[in-house]
Amino acid sequence: MGFAKNALYRSGRISEIASVLTLIFFLASSASAQSGEKLEIKTLSSRPDLVSGGDALVEVRAPAGASLKELTLTLNGRDVTSQLRQAGNDSRTSSLRGLISGMVVGDNKLIAAIKPNGESGRAIQASLSIKNYPITGPILSGPHMKPYECRTVESGLGPALDANCSAAQKVEYFYRGSNNTFKPFDPNAGRA
């Protein structure tokens, strides 16, 4: 009698374990199906709470099979979809990237939405909160220290544009020469 009872107990436990494994498999496949329907926004140039200068490099990932032509991106209610481009050369990829500009100092909200053609489809939406700071800062360090030594002229950047020692943008190109030193790049001259 003890053997039969033990065998019955074991078969019951095996049945319970099989039920639990089936449930786990179902939940995992359901979660992966739901993650396939997820629309995501993230900043690539910095953390979303540490943006400065009014713009950020942003990536929007759409669910597999979604038409990117149906995607819209708004910044504080203003359509900025035109600032996005297909990520990579493969038109089948479901990712768009762009330098999203026009952020106000303080809190900003990006909202991505995909509305399928026709009213029967369900809209998918994602949002991202962004904190934008002035390009002159401060972001983490607190107020600027005074007195502040400003040497934009000595650095070849011209006179300071404001009390924060901002300078006009200056772009110079260099290349590594055959003697392993950096030399100014002139596209019309030869390189050595």
C-alpha positions as CSV (number, residue, x, y, z in Angstrom):
1,M,0.0,0.0,0.0
2,G,2.9,2.4,0.8
3,F,4.4,1.8,-2.7
4,A,1.1,2.6,-4.5
5,K,0.6,5.7,-2.4
6,N,4.2,6.9,-3.1
7,A,3.8,6.3,-6.8
8,L,0.5,8.2,-6.9
9,Y,2.2,11.1,-5.0
10,R,5.0,11.1,-7.5
11,S,2.7,11.1,-10.5
12,G,0.8,14.0,-8.9
13,R,4.0,16.0,-8.4
14,I,5.1,15.3,-12.0
15,S,1.7,16.6,-13.2
16,E,2.1,19.7,-11.0
17,I,5.6,20.3,-12.3
18,A,4.5,19.9,-15.9
19,S,1.7,22.4,-15.3
20,V,4.1,24.9,-13.8
21,L,6.5,24.5,-16.7
22,T,3.7,24.9,-19.2
23,L,2.5,28.1,-17.4
24,I,6.1,29.5,-17.3
25,F,6.5,28.7,-21.1
26,F,3.2,30.4,-21.8
27,L,4.1,33.5,-19.8
28,A,7.5,33.8,-21.4
29,S,6.2,33.5,-24.9
30,S,3.4,36.0,-24.1
31,A,6.0,38.5,-22.7
32,S,8.2,38.1,-25.8
33,A,5.2,38.7,-28.0
34,Q,4.3,41.8,-26.0
35,S,7.9,43.1,-26.2
36,G,7.7,42.7,-30.0
37,E,4.8,45.2,-29.8
38,K,6.8,47.7,-27.8
39,L,7.6,51.2,-29.1
40,E,10.7,52.6,-27.4
41,I,12.4,56.1,-27.3
42,K,15.9,56.6,-25.8
43,T,18.5,59.3,-25.9
44,L,21.9,58.3,-27.4
45,S,24.0,61.5,-26.7
46,S,23.5,61.6,-22.9
47,R,21.2,60.4,-20.2
48,P,17.7,61.9,-20.7
49,D,18.0,63.9,-17.4
50,L,21.4,65.4,-18.4
51,V,20.7,67.0,-21.8
52,S,22.2,70.5,-22.6
53,G,22.0,73.0,-25.3
54,G,18.5,72.3,-26.5
55,D,19.1,69.1,-28.5
56,A,19.7,65.4,-28.1
57,L,20.5,62.5,-30.4
58,V,17.4,60.3,-30.1
59,E,16.5,56.8,-31.2
60,V,13.0,55.5,-31.7
61,R,12.6,51.7,-32.1
62,A,9.3,50.5,-33.5
63,P,7.9,47.0,-33.1
64,A,8.8,44.4,-35.8
65,G,6.6,44.8,-38.9
66,A,5.5,48.3,-38.0
67,S,5.4,50.8,-40.9
68,L,7.8,53.7,-40.0
69,K,5.7,55.9,-42.3
70,E,2.9,55.7,-39.7
71,L,5.2,56.9,-36.8
72,T,5.1,60.4,-35.4
73,L,7.3,62.0,-32.8
74,T,6.3,65.1,-30.9
75,L,8.4,67.3,-28.6
76,N,6.2,69.2,-26.1
77,G,3.2,68.8,-28.5
78,R,5.2,70.0,-31.6
79,D,5.7,67.5,-34.5
80,V,9.5,66.8,-34.9
81,T,9.1,63.6,-37.0
82,S,11.0,65.2,-39.9
83,Q,14.1,65.3,-37.7
84,L,14.3,61.5,-37.7
85,R,16.1,59.4,-40.3
86,Q,16.2,55.6,-41.0
87,A,19.0,54.1,-38.8
88,G,21.5,52.3,-41.0
89,N,21.2,51.4,-44.7
90,D,18.6,48.6,-44.3
91,S,15.1,50.0,-45.0
92,R,13.7,46.9,-43.2
93,T,15.1,48.0,-39.8
94,S,12.6,49.3,-37.4
95,S,14.8,52.1,-35.9
96,L,14.9,55.8,-36.6
97,R,17.5,58.3,-35.3
98,G,17.8,62.0,-35.3
99,L,19.1,65.1,-33.6
100,I,15.9,66.4,-32.0
101,S,16.3,70.2,-31.4
102,G,14.1,73.0,-30.0
103,M,14.0,71.8,-26.4
104,V,13.2,74.4,-23.8
105,V,15.3,74.8,-20.7
106,G,13.8,72.5,-18.1
107,D,11.4,69.6,-18.6
108,N,10.5,68.4,-22.0
109,K,8.4,65.5,-23.2
110,L,8.9,63.3,-26.3
111,I,6.0,61.2,-27.5
112,A,6.3,58.6,-30.2
113,A,3.1,57.1,-31.7
114,I,2.3,54.6,-34.4
115,K,-1.3,54.7,-35.7
116,P,-1.9,51.8,-38.1
117,N,-3.8,52.7,-41.3
118,G,-7.5,52.5,-40.7
119,E,-9.4,53.0,-37.5
120,S,-9.5,49.3,-36.6
121,G,-5.8,49.2,-35.6
122,R,-4.7,50.0,-32.1
123,A,-2.3,52.9,-31.6
124,I,1.0,52.2,-29.9
125,Q,2.6,55.0,-27.9
126,A,5.8,55.6,-25.9
127,S,7.0,58.7,-24.1
128,L,10.3,60.0,-22.7
129,S,10.9,62.8,-20.2
130,I,14.0,64.9,-20.9
131,K,15.6,67.5,-18.6
132,N,17.4,70.2,-20.7
133,Y,20.0,72.5,-19.2
134,P,21.6,75.6,-20.7
135,I,24.6,74.9,-22.9
136,T,26.6,77.0,-20.4
137,G,25.5,74.8,-17.5
138,P,25.6,74.1,-14.7
139,I,24.3,70.6,-14.9
140,L,25.8,68.8,-11.9
141,S,28.4,71.1,-10.3
142,G,26.2,73.9,-9.0
143,P,26.7,77.7,-9.8
144,H,29.8,78.8,-11.7
145,M,32.7,79.8,-9.4
146,K,33.7,83.5,-9.3
147,P,36.2,85.0,-10.2
148,Y,36.3,83.0,-13.4
149,E,39.4,83.2,-15.7
150,C,38.4,83.4,-19.3
151,R,41.1,82.8,-22.0
152,T,39.2,82.5,-25.2
153,V,41.4,85.0,-27.1
154,E,44.6,83.2,-25.9
155,S,43.2,79.9,-27.1
156,G,42.5,81.3,-30.6
157,L,38.7,81.4,-30.2
158,G,38.3,85.1,-30.2
159,P,36.6,87.3,-27.5
160,A,34.1,85.7,-25.1
161,L,30.5,86.1,-26.2
162,D,29.1,86.3,-22.7
163,A,29.8,86.3,-19.0
164,N,30.0,82.5,-19.1
165,C,33.0,82.6,-21.3
166,S,31.2,81.1,-24.3
167,A,33.0,81.2,-27.6
168,A,32.0,81.1,-31.2
169,Q,32.1,77.6,-32.7
170,K,35.4,76.8,-34.5
171,V,35.9,73.7,-36.6
172,E,39.4,72.6,-37.7
173,Y,40.5,69.4,-39.4
174,F,43.8,67.6,-38.9
175,Y,45.3,64.4,-40.2
176,R,48.0,62.1,-39.0
177,G,51.0,62.5,-41.3
178,S,53.5,59.8,-42.3
179,N,55.8,61.0,-39.5
180,N,53.0,60.2,-37.0
181,T,52.3,63.9,-36.2
182,F,49.1,65.8,-36.6
183,K,49.0,68.4,-39.4
184,P,46.3,70.9,-40.5
185,F,44.1,69.3,-43.2
186,D,43.6,71.3,-46.4
187,P,41.4,69.3,-48.9
188,N,43.1,71.2,-51.8
189,A,46.7,70.4,-50.7
190,G,48.6,67.1,-50.7
191,R,49.3,65.2,-47.6
192,A,52.7,64.1,-46.3
